[in-house]
Amino acid sequence: MPIKYDKLVRKMQEAGITSYTFKCNKIIGQATYKKIIEGGDIDTRTIAKLCKLLNCQPGDILEYEEEQE
């Protein structure tokens, strides 16, 4: 997967946001949270929700890394 969420995970840890926070506040589902942690695909609506929650831009939480062939 060429999109990396390491920046997002760090921002969530710094802000004290956990999977429980997402569940209680109905921000994103547990399956989406798991995709973020494991590096799966998430949609732009999810990215928008996360940016709103963290008060940031997509580039602050996502990183493109070219895949090795």
N, CA, C and O atoms as a CHARMM CRD file, in Angstrom:
* protein
*
  276
    1    1 MET  N      0.84700  -1.18900   0.00000 PROA 1      0.00000
    2    1 MET  CA     0.00000   0.00000   0.00000 PROA 1      0.00000
    3    1 MET  C      0.88600   1.24300   0.00000 PROA 1      0.00000
    4    1 MET  O      1.68200   1.42600   0.92100 PROA 1      0.00000
    5    2 PRO  N      0.76400   2.09700  -1.01000 PROA 2      0.00000
    6    2 PRO  CA     1.64600   3.26600  -1.08300 PROA 2      0.00000
    7    2 PRO  C      1.28400   4.40400  -0.12800 PROA 2      0.00000
    8    2 PRO  O      2.10000   5.30000   0.08600 PROA 2      0.00000
    9    3 ILE  N      0.08500   4.38900   0.44800 PROA 3      0.00000
   10    3 ILE  CA    -0.28900   5.43400   1.40500 PROA 3      0.00000
   11    3 ILE  C      0.01100   4.93400   2.81000 PROA 3      0.00000
   12    3 ILE  O     -0.45800   3.87400   3.22200 PROA 3      0.00000
   13    4 LYS  N      0.79000   5.70500   3.52600 PROA 4      0.00000
   14    4 LYS  CA     1.18700   5.34600   4.89400 PROA 4      0.00000
   15    4 LYS  C      0.46200   6.25500   5.88600 PROA 4      0.00000
   16    4 LYS  O      0.27700   7.44600   5.63900 PROA 4      0.00000
   17    5 TYR  N      0.05800   5.66900   7.00500 PROA 5      0.00000
   18    5 TYR  CA    -0.68300   6.39600   8.03400 PROA 5      0.00000
   19    5 TYR  C      0.13800   6.61800   9.30300 PROA 5      0.00000
   20    5 TYR  O     -0.42400   6.90900  10.35800 PROA 5      0.00000
   21    6 ASP  N      1.45200   6.48300   9.21200 PROA 6      0.00000
   22    6 ASP  CA     2.29200   6.62600  10.40000 PROA 6      0.00000
   23    6 ASP  C      2.12900   7.99100  11.06300 PROA 6      0.00000
   24    6 ASP  O      2.08700   8.08900  12.29000 PROA 6      0.00000
   25    7 LYS  N      2.03600   9.04200  10.25300 PROA 7      0.00000
   26    7 LYS  CA     1.84400  10.39600  10.79200 PROA 7      0.00000
   27    7 LYS  C      0.52500  10.49700  11.55200 PROA 7      0.00000
   28    7 LYS  O      0.44300  11.12600  12.60800 PROA 7      0.00000
   29    8 LEU  N     -0.50700   9.86300  10.99200 PROA 8      0.00000
   30    8 LEU  CA    -1.82300   9.87300  11.63500 PROA 8      0.00000
   31    8 LEU  C     -1.77200   9.15700  12.97500 PROA 8      0.00000
   32    8 LEU  O     -2.29100   9.65700  13.97300 PROA 8      0.00000
   33    9 VAL  N     -1.15600   8.00500  12.99500 PROA 9      0.00000
   34    9 VAL  CA    -1.06500   7.23400  14.23800 PROA 9      0.00000
   35    9 VAL  C     -0.32000   8.03700  15.30100 PROA 9      0.00000
   36    9 VAL  O     -0.73200   8.05900  16.46100 PROA 9      0.00000
   37   10 ARG  N      0.77600   8.69700  14.91500 PROA 10     0.00000
   38   10 ARG  CA     1.51700   9.53200  15.86700 PROA 10     0.00000
   39   10 ARG  C      0.66100  10.68000  16.39400 PROA 10     0.00000
   40   10 ARG  O      0.65600  10.95600  17.59300 PROA 10     0.00000
   41   11 LYS  N     -0.06800  11.35100  15.48900 PROA 11     0.00000
   42   11 LYS  CA    -0.93600  12.47200  15.90700 PROA 11     0.00000
   43   11 LYS  C     -2.02000  11.98900  16.87000 PROA 11     0.00000
   44   11 LYS  O     -2.33600  12.66600  17.84900 PROA 11     0.00000
   45   12 MET  N     -2.58700  10.81700  16.58700 PROA 12     0.00000
   46   12 MET  CA    -3.62100  10.28000  17.47500 PROA 12     0.00000
   47   12 MET  C     -3.03500   9.97200  18.84600 PROA 12     0.00000
   48   12 MET  O     -3.66200  10.26500  19.86500 PROA 12     0.00000
   49   13 GLN  N     -1.85000   9.38800  18.88600 PROA 13     0.00000
   50   13 GLN  CA    -1.20600   9.07800  20.16200 PROA 13     0.00000
   51   13 GLN  C     -0.90300  10.34800  20.93300 PROA 13     0.00000
   52   13 GLN  O     -1.13400  10.40800  22.14100 PROA 13     0.00000
   53   14 GLU  N     -0.38700  11.36900  20.25100 PROA 14     0.00000
   54   14 GLU  CA    -0.07300  12.64300  20.89700 PROA 14     0.00000
   55   14 GLU  C     -1.32500  13.29300  21.47800 PROA 14     0.00000
   56   14 GLU  O     -1.27500  13.92600  22.53200 PROA 14     0.00000
   57   15 ALA  N     -2.45600  13.13000  20.77400 PROA 15     0.00000
   58   15 ALA  CA    -3.71300  13.73500  21.22000 PROA 15     0.00000
   59   15 ALA  C     -4.46000  12.84100  22.22100 PROA 15     0.00000
   60   15 ALA  O     -5.49700  13.24100  22.75000 PROA 15     0.00000
   61   16 GLY  N     -3.93900  11.63900  22.48300 PROA 16     0.00000
   62   16 GLY  CA    -4.59500  10.72800  23.41900 PROA 16     0.00000
   63   16 GLY  C     -5.85000  10.09500  22.84600 PROA 16     0.00000
   64   16 GLY  O     -6.74700   9.70400  23.59400 PROA 16     0.00000
   65   17 ILE  N     -5.92300   9.99000  21.52700 PROA 17     0.00000
   66   17 ILE  CA    -7.08900   9.41800  20.86600 PROA 17     0.00000
   67   17 ILE  C     -6.86500   7.92100  20.66900 PROA 17     0.00000
   68   17 ILE  O     -5.84500   7.49500  20.12800 PROA 17     0.00000
   69   18 THR  N     -7.83600   7.13800  21.11800 PROA 18     0.00000
   70   18 THR  CA    -7.74900   5.67800  21.01700 PROA 18     0.00000
   71   18 THR  C     -8.92700   5.14100  20.21400 PROA 18     0.00000
   72   18 THR  O     -9.81100   5.89500  19.80800 PROA 18     0.00000
   73   19 SER  N     -8.93000   3.84400  19.99300 PROA 19     0.00000
   74   19 SER  CA   -10.06200   3.22200  19.30600 PROA 19     0.00000
   75   19 SER  C    -11.33500   3.42800  20.12400 PROA 19     0.00000
   76   19 SER  O    -12.42600   3.53600  19.56300 PROA 19     0.00000
   77   20 TYR  N    -11.19800   3.48000  21.43500 PROA 20     0.00000
   78   20 TYR  CA   -12.35800   3.71300  22.30100 PROA 20     0.00000
   79   20 TYR  C    -12.93500   5.10300  22.06500 PROA 20     0.00000
   80   20 TYR  O    -14.15400   5.27400  22.07000 PROA 20     0.00000
   81   21 THR  N    -12.07800   6.09600  21.85800 PROA 21     0.00000
   82   21 THR  CA   -12.51900   7.46600  21.56000 PROA 21     0.00000
   83   21 THR  C    -13.36600   7.47100  20.29700 PROA 21     0.00000
   84   21 THR  O    -14.43700   8.07600  20.26200 PROA 21     0.00000
   85   22 PHE  N    -12.87600   6.78800  19.25200 PROA 22     0.00000
   86   22 PHE  CA   -13.61200   6.72700  17.99200 PROA 22     0.00000
   87   22 PHE  C    -14.95200   6.04300  18.17900 PROA 22     0.00000
   88   22 PHE  O    -15.96600   6.49600  17.64700 PROA 22     0.00000
   89   23 LYS  N    -14.95900   4.95800  18.93000 PROA 23     0.00000
   90   23 LYS  CA   -16.18700   4.19700  19.13800 PROA 23     0.00000
   91   23 LYS  C    -17.22600   5.00900  19.91800 PROA 23     0.00000
   92   23 LYS  O    -18.39200   5.07600  19.52700 PROA 23     0.00000
   93   24 CYS  N    -16.80000   5.61300  21.00500 PROA 24     0.00000
   94   24 CYS  CA   -17.73500   6.37700  21.85100 PROA 24     0.00000
   95   24 CYS  C    -18.31100   7.59400  21.14300 PROA 24     0.00000
   96   24 CYS  O    -19.48600   7.92000  21.31300 PROA 24     0.00000
   97   25 ASN  N    -17.48200   8.26200  20.35200 PROA 25     0.00000
   98   25 ASN  CA   -17.91500   9.47800  19.66800 PROA 25     0.00000
   99   25 ASN  C    -18.43100   9.22800  18.25700 PROA 25     0.00000
  100   25 ASN  O    -18.79800  10.16400  17.54700 PROA 25     0.00000
  101   26 LYS  N    -18.45800   7.97100  17.86000 PROA 26     0.00000
  102   26 LYS  CA   -18.96100   7.55700  16.54300 PROA 26     0.00000
  103   26 LYS  C    -18.30500   8.33900  15.40600 PROA 26     0.00000
  104   26 LYS  O    -18.97500   8.79500  14.48000 PROA 26     0.00000
  105   27 ILE  N    -16.99100   8.48300  15.49300 PROA 27     0.00000
  106   27 ILE  CA   -16.23200   9.20600  14.46700 PROA 27     0.00000
  107   27 ILE  C    -15.96000   8.29000  13.29400 PROA 27     0.00000
  108   27 ILE  O    -16.30100   8.60800  12.15500 PROA 27     0.00000
  109   28 ILE  N    -15.34300   7.14800  13.57600 PROA 28     0.00000
  110   28 ILE  CA   -15.12400   6.11300  12.56200 PROA 28     0.00000
  111   28 ILE  C    -15.37800   4.76400  13.22200 PROA 28     0.00000
  112   28 ILE  O    -15.33600   4.64400  14.44700 PROA 28     0.00000
  113   29 GLY  N    -15.64200   3.75500  12.40600 PROA 29     0.00000
  114   29 GLY  CA   -15.90000   2.42400  12.92600 PROA 29     0.00000
  115   29 GLY  C    -14.62100   1.68400  13.28400 PROA 29     0.00000
  116   29 GLY  O    -13.52100   2.08900  12.90700 PROA 29     0.00000
  117   30 GLN  N    -14.78700   0.60600  14.01000 PROA 30     0.00000
  118   30 GLN  CA   -13.65000  -0.19900  14.42500 PROA 30     0.00000
  119   30 GLN  C    -12.91400  -0.81300  13.23000 PROA 30     0.00000
  120   30 GLN  O    -11.69000  -0.93600  13.25200 PROA 30     0.00000
  121   31 ALA  N    -13.65200  -1.19400  12.20000 PROA 31     0.00000
  122   31 ALA  CA   -13.02000  -1.77100  11.00300 PROA 31     0.00000
  123   31 ALA  C    -12.12900  -0.73900  10.31700 PROA 31     0.00000
  124   31 ALA  O    -11.04100  -1.07100   9.84700 PROA 31     0.00000
  125   32 THR  N    -12.58100   0.49400  10.26000 PROA 32     0.00000
  126   32 THR  CA   -11.77900   1.57300   9.65100 PROA 32     0.00000
  127   32 THR  C    -10.54700   1.85500  10.50200 PROA 32     0.00000
  128   32 THR  O     -9.45300   2.05800   9.97600 PROA 32     0.00000
  129   33 TYR  N    -10.72900   1.86700  11.80600 PROA 33     0.00000
  130   33 TYR  CA    -9.59600   2.07000  12.70800 PROA 33     0.00000
  131   33 TYR  C     -8.54200   0.98300  12.48000 PROA 33     0.00000
  132   33 TYR  O     -7.34600   1.27000  12.43200 PROA 33     0.00000
  133   34 LYS  N     -8.98900  -0.24600  12.34200 PROA 34     0.00000
  134   34 LYS  CA    -8.07900  -1.36800  12.09800 PROA 34     0.00000
  135   34 LYS  C     -7.33500  -1.18700  10.77200 PROA 34     0.00000
  136   34 LYS  O     -6.14300  -1.48000  10.68300 PROA 34     0.00000
  137   35 LYS  N     -8.04100  -0.70300   9.73900 PROA 35     0.00000
  138   35 LYS  CA    -7.40000  -0.44800   8.44400 PROA 35     0.00000
  139   35 LYS  C     -6.28900   0.59600   8.58300 PROA 35     0.00000
  140   35 LYS  O     -5.23400   0.46900   7.96200 PROA 35     0.00000
  141   36 ILE  N     -6.52600   1.61300   9.38900 PROA 36     0.00000
  142   36 ILE  CA    -5.51400   2.64900   9.60000 PROA 36     0.00000
  143   36 ILE  C     -4.28000   2.04800  10.26600 PROA 36     0.00000
  144   36 ILE  O     -3.15300   2.28800   9.83300 PROA 36     0.00000
  145   37 ILE  N     -4.49800   1.27800  11.30400 PROA 37     0.00000
  146   37 ILE  CA    -3.39000   0.68300  12.05000 PROA 37     0.00000
  147   37 ILE  C     -2.61700  -0.31200  11.18300 PROA 37     0.00000
  148   37 ILE  O     -1.39100  -0.38600  11.26000 PROA 37     0.00000
  149   38 GLU  N     -3.33700  -1.07700  10.35900 PROA 38     0.00000
  150   38 GLU  CA    -2.70400  -2.11100   9.54400 PROA 38     0.00000
  151   38 GLU  C     -2.29900  -1.63100   8.15300 PROA 38     0.00000
  152   38 GLU  O     -1.66000  -2.37400   7.40900 PROA 38     0.00000
  153   39 GLY  N     -2.66200  -0.39900   7.79100 PROA 39     0.00000
  154   39 GLY  CA    -2.26200   0.15400   6.50100 PROA 39     0.00000
  155   39 GLY  C     -3.17700  -0.19200   5.34600 PROA 39     0.00000
  156   39 GLY  O     -2.70700  -0.35100   4.22000 PROA 39     0.00000
  157   40 GLY  N     -4.46300  -0.31200   5.59300 PROA 40     0.00000
  158   40 GLY  CA    -5.41900  -0.59600   4.52400 PROA 40     0.00000
  159   40 GLY  C     -5.92700   0.67200   3.86100 PROA 40     0.00000
  160   40 GLY  O     -5.45900   1.77100   4.15500 PROA 40     0.00000
  161   41 ASP  N     -6.88700   0.50900   2.96500 PROA 41     0.00000
  162   41 ASP  CA    -7.47800   1.65500   2.26000 PROA 41     0.00000
  163   41 ASP  C     -8.59600   2.28400   3.09900 PROA 41     0.00000
  164   41 ASP  O     -9.42600   1.58100   3.67500 PROA 41     0.00000
  165   42 ILE  N     -8.60000   3.62300   3.15600 PROA 42     0.00000
  166   42 ILE  CA    -9.71400   4.34900   3.76600 PROA 42     0.00000
  167   42 ILE  C    -10.19000   5.38900   2.76200 PROA 42     0.00000
  168   42 ILE  O     -9.43700   5.79800   1.87900 PROA 42     0.00000
  169   43 ASP  N    -11.44400   5.81900   2.90000 PROA 43     0.00000
  170   43 ASP  CA   -11.99600   6.75200   1.91300 PROA 43     0.00000
  171   43 ASP  C    -11.80100   8.21200   2.34300 PROA 43     0.00000
  172   43 ASP  O    -11.39200   8.50100   3.46700 PROA 43     0.00000
  173   44 THR  N    -12.10100   9.10000   1.42600 PROA 44     0.00000
  174   44 THR  CA   -11.88400  10.52400   1.67300 PROA 44     0.00000
  175   44 THR  C    -12.81300  11.08200   2.75200 PROA 44     0.00000
  176   44 THR  O    -12.45300  12.04700   3.42700 PROA 44     0.00000
  177   45 ARG  N    -13.97800  10.50500   2.92500 PROA 45     0.00000
  178   45 ARG  CA   -14.86700  10.96200   4.01700 PROA 45     0.00000
  179   45 ARG  C    -14.22100  10.71100   5.36400 PROA 45     0.00000
  180   45 ARG  O    -14.31200  11.53400   6.27500 PROA 45     0.00000
  181   46 THR  N    -13.56400   9.56200   5.48200 PROA 46     0.00000
  182   46 THR  CA   -12.86500   9.24000   6.71900 PROA 46     0.00000
  183   46 THR  C    -11.70900  10.19900   6.93800 PROA 46     0.00000
  184   46 THR  O    -11.49900  10.67800   8.05200 PROA 46     0.00000
  185   47 ILE  N    -10.96600  10.48100   5.89100 PROA 47     0.00000
  186   47 ILE  CA    -9.85100  11.41700   5.98900 PROA 47     0.00000
  187   47 ILE  C    -10.35800  12.78700   6.43200 PROA 47     0.00000
  188   47 ILE  O     -9.73300  13.44200   7.26600 PROA 47     0.00000
  189   48 ALA  N    -11.48400  13.22100   5.87800 PROA 48     0.00000
  190   48 ALA  CA   -12.07000  14.51300   6.26000 PROA 48     0.00000
  191   48 ALA  C    -12.45500  14.51800   7.74200 PROA 48     0.00000
  192   48 ALA  O    -12.20000  15.50000   8.43900 PROA 48     0.00000
  193   49 LYS  N    -13.06000  13.44300   8.22700 PROA 49     0.00000
  194   49 LYS  CA   -13.44100  13.35700   9.64600 PROA 49     0.00000
  195   49 LYS  C    -12.21200  13.42200  10.54400 PROA 49     0.00000
  196   49 LYS  O    -12.21900  14.10200  11.57000 PROA 49     0.00000
  197   50 LEU  N    -11.15400  12.71100  10.15100 PROA 50     0.00000
  198   50 LEU  CA    -9.93300  12.70700  10.94700 PROA 50     0.00000
  199   50 LEU  C     -9.26900  14.07700  10.95200 PROA 50     0.00000
  200   50 LEU  O     -8.76100  14.52000  11.98200 PROA 50     0.00000
  201   51 CYS  N     -9.27200  14.74800   9.80500 PROA 51     0.00000
  202   51 CYS  CA    -8.70000  16.09800   9.72600 PROA 51     0.00000
  203   51 CYS  C     -9.47600  17.06400  10.61400 PROA 51     0.00000
  204   51 CYS  O     -8.88300  17.91300  11.28100 PROA 51     0.00000
  205   52 LYS  N    -10.78200  16.93600  10.62200 PROA 52     0.00000
  206   52 LYS  CA   -11.60200  17.79800  11.46800 PROA 52     0.00000
  207   52 LYS  C    -11.29900  17.53600  12.94100 PROA 52     0.00000
  208   52 LYS  O    -11.13900  18.47000  13.72500 PROA 52     0.00000
  209   53 LEU  N    -11.22300  16.26300  13.30700 PROA 53     0.00000
  210   53 LEU  CA   -10.95000  15.89100  14.69100 PROA 53     0.00000
  211   53 LEU  C     -9.58600  16.40000  15.14900 PROA 53     0.00000
  212   53 LEU  O     -9.44600  16.90600  16.26200 PROA 53     0.00000
  213   54 LEU  N     -8.58400  16.26100  14.28600 PROA 54     0.00000
  214   54 LEU  CA    -7.21400  16.62000  14.64500 PROA 54     0.00000
  215   54 LEU  C     -6.83600  18.04600  14.24800 PROA 54     0.00000
  216   54 LEU  O     -5.71700  18.49300  14.50200 PROA 54     0.00000
  217   55 ASN  N     -7.78000  18.75700  13.62000 PROA 55     0.00000
  218   55 ASN  CA    -7.55100  20.13200  13.17800 PROA 55     0.00000
  219   55 ASN  C     -6.27800  20.22500  12.32700 PROA 55     0.00000
  220   55 ASN  O     -5.33900  20.95400  12.64800 PROA 55     0.00000
  221   56 CYS  N     -6.28700  19.45500  11.22700 PROA 56     0.00000
  222   56 CYS  CA    -5.10400  19.41000  10.37200 PROA 56     0.00000
  223   56 CYS  C     -5.51100  19.22800   8.91200 PROA 56     0.00000
  224   56 CYS  O     -6.69700  19.14400   8.59600 PROA 56     0.00000
  225   57 GLN  N     -4.53200  19.16700   8.04000 PROA 57     0.00000
  226   57 GLN  CA    -4.74000  18.93700   6.61600 PROA 57     0.00000
  227   57 GLN  C     -4.35200  17.49100   6.28300 PROA 57     0.00000
  228   57 GLN  O     -3.58400  16.87600   7.02300 PROA 57     0.00000
  229   58 PRO  N     -4.87800  16.93700   5.16900 PROA 58     0.00000
  230   58 PRO  CA    -4.55200  15.55200   4.81400 PROA 58     0.00000
  231   58 PRO  C     -3.05300  15.26500   4.75800 PROA 58     0.00000
  232   58 PRO  O     -2.62300  14.18400   5.15900 PROA 58     0.00000
  233   59 GLY  N     -2.26200  16.19800   4.27600 PROA 59     0.00000
  234   59 GLY  CA    -0.82000  16.00100   4.20900 PROA 59     0.00000
  235   59 GLY  C     -0.16000  15.87500   5.57200 PROA 59     0.00000
  236   59 GLY  O      0.96000  15.37700   5.68200 PROA 59     0.00000
  237   60 ASP  N     -0.85400  16.32400   6.60700 PROA 60     0.00000
  238   60 ASP  CA    -0.33300  16.20600   7.97200 PROA 60     0.00000
  239   60 ASP  C     -0.49400  14.80200   8.52600 PROA 60     0.00000
  240   60 ASP  O      0.16900  14.43700   9.49700 PROA 60     0.00000
  241   61 ILE  N     -1.37700  14.00200   7.91300 PROA 61     0.00000
  242   61 ILE  CA    -1.64900  12.67100   8.45500 PROA 61     0.00000
  243   61 ILE  C     -1.39100  11.53200   7.46300 PROA 61     0.00000
  244   61 ILE  O     -1.38600  10.36300   7.84800 PROA 61     0.00000
  245   62 LEU  N     -1.17700  11.87100   6.19200 PROA 62     0.00000
  246   62 LEU  CA    -0.94200  10.84900   5.16600 PROA 62     0.00000
  247   62 LEU  C      0.39500  11.07700   4.49500 PROA 62     0.00000
  248   62 LEU  O      0.88400  12.20400   4.40400 PROA 62     0.00000
  249   63 GLU  N      0.97800   9.98300   4.02600 PROA 63     0.00000
  250   63 GLU  CA     2.23500  10.08600   3.31200 PROA 63     0.00000
  251   63 GLU  C      2.25000   9.06400   2.18800 PROA 63     0.00000
  252   63 GLU  O      1.91300   7.89800   2.39300 PROA 63     0.00000
  253   64 TYR  N      2.64200   9.50600   0.99900 PROA 64     0.00000
  254   64 TYR  CA     2.76200   8.61700  -0.14500 PROA 64     0.00000
  255   64 TYR  C      4.18000   8.07800  -0.19200 PROA 64     0.00000
  256   64 TYR  O      5.14900   8.83600  -0.14000 PROA 64     0.00000
  257   65 GLU  N      4.29000   6.76700  -0.29100 PROA 65     0.00000
  258   65 GLU  CA     5.58900   6.13000  -0.41400 PROA 65     0.00000
  259   65 GLU  C      5.51800   5.14000  -1.56800 PROA 65     0.00000
  260   65 GLU  O      4.72300   4.20000  -1.54900 PROA 65     0.00000
  261   66 GLU  N      6.35000   5.36200  -2.56000 PROA 66     0.00000
  262   66 GLU  CA     6.31500   4.51000  -3.74500 PROA 66     0.00000
  263   66 GLU  C      6.65800   3.06600  -3.36300 PROA 66     0.00000
  264   66 GLU  O      7.60100   2.80400  -2.61500 PROA 66     0.00000
  265   67 GLU  N      5.85900   2.14000  -3.90400 PROA 67     0.00000
  266   67 GLU  CA     6.07200   0.73500  -3.59700 PROA 67     0.00000
  267   67 GLU  C      7.28400   0.19100  -4.34800 PROA 67     0.00000
  268   67 GLU  O      7.56300   0.57800  -5.48300 PROA 67     0.00000
  269   68 GLN  N      7.98700  -0.70600  -3.68900 PROA 68     0.00000
  270   68 GLN  CA     9.12600  -1.36200  -4.31600 PROA 68     0.00000
  271   68 GLN  C      8.62100  -2.46500  -5.25300 PROA 68     0.00000
  272   68 GLN  O      7.71000  -3.21500  -4.90300 PROA 68     0.00000
  273   69 GLU  N      9.20400  -2.55300  -6.41300 PROA 69     0.00000
  274   69 GLU  CA     8.77400  -3.58300  -7.37100 PROA 69     0.00000
  275   69 GLU  C      9.62000  -4.81700  -7.27000 PROA 69     0.00000
  276   69 GLU  O      9.39700  -5.78000  -8.00300 PROA 69     0.00000
